Amino acid sequence: MAKKTKAQEKRERFAAMLVGAQMLEAAVRDAARVEGVPLPPGNVLAPEFREALSGGMSSAAHMASKRGRKPVVVSAPRTCGLQGCGRERRSKGYCPAHYQKLRLLERTGRRPATWVDEPTPGTVEDVVLPRGRAASKALAEAKAGKVKKGARA
């Protein structure tokens, strides 16, 4: 027989306490029905009492203590910071495509001041990067400007 881990033991204790709380609640409902006392719909036991029975862990806290990704609390719109982009934001407030563009702009020293970390959705103006020969020229100018700034200091 395999030895149980602490997490397995904890889950079993929690399940047993929860079943105990449900049985107690059912007994209270039965007694109230026999006595003719009206009860409100929903849980009969106070949340504090249920929590005490479950060892200080509510079912939400128990679920949060599990391994894996934490549940996301959505409080604000989670869309990309760029105007006109409706994709879900991931890193630094941008969708994956615009985050890669941000990394490119940072790496080449061309990050605009408007491209801040964690912008509110739809507030950052997009930057159109040159392509082809113009791109290599712009990149060379950016590198030369970076060297000149370093030489002055």
URGI-V517993 format. One record per backbone hydrogen bond with DSSP energy under -0.5 kcal/mol. CO is the residue of the C=O (numbers start at 1). NH is the residue of the N-H. If there is no record, write none. Layout:
co: [CO CO]
nh: [NH NH]
This chain:
co: [5 6 7 8 9 10 11 12 13 14 15 16 17 18 19 20 21 22 23 24 25 26 27 28 29 30 31 32 32 36 46 47 48 49 50 51 51 52 56 58 59 60 61 63 72 73 77 78 80 81 81 82 84 87 91 92 92 93 94 94 95 96 97 98 99 100 101 102 103 104 105 105 106 112 114 116 120 124 127 131 132 133 134 135 136 137 138 139 140 141 142 143 144 145 146 147 148 149]
nh: [9 10 11 12 13 14 15 16 17 18 19 20 21 22 23 24 25 26 27 28 29 30 31 32 33 34 35 36 37 38 50 51 52 53 54 56 57 55 58 62 63 64 65 66 74 75 79 89 122 123 124 85 86 80 94 118 119 81 90 91 99 100 101 102 103 104 105 106 107 108 110 111 109 115 116 119 123 83 129 134 136 137 138 139 140 141 142 143 144 145 146 147 148 149 150 151 152 153]
